[in-house]
């Protein structure tokens, strides 16, 4: 299957962190700012979800958001997801269909964690979904600055260098 056909069929667009996406759900209901987690301003929808496609030519650069984000595997290559907690704790997860060998069909990245992703299989693609609650808003999105993140977590410098873009 050609990933370009998926991009066309689903109407995906380039995402600032890498890959391609399309928002497919945004709840009608909203949460007032007084009831949102600390650091979030304005109102947020209860939840949002997107299709997200990675290819061999792309990766999801290190970024963080102020909400939990659940990744759901659909088709293609397994995805290697890397997380760095606010305390610098590193974890790596495989999101894919091989649950008998430890892959997760879905996985939730906690709010405030830095995370990045890449394909396990080269010359492939992966189509996943991402659900965010409270709903995603670009005001809550921070794309990592390579040197700043590497100086904060020097023990992960090589991975950070590989999975960030020069800004």
Buried (B, 14 or more C-beta within 10 A) or exposed (E): EEBEEBBEEBEBEEBEBBBBBBEEEBBEEBBEEEEBBEEBEEBBBEBBBBBBBBBBEBBBBBBBBBBBBBBBBBEBBBBBBBBBEEEEEEEEBBBBEEEEEEBBEEBEBEBBBBBBBBBBEEEBBBBBBBBBBBBBBEEBBBBBBBBEBBEBBEEBBEBBEBBBBEE
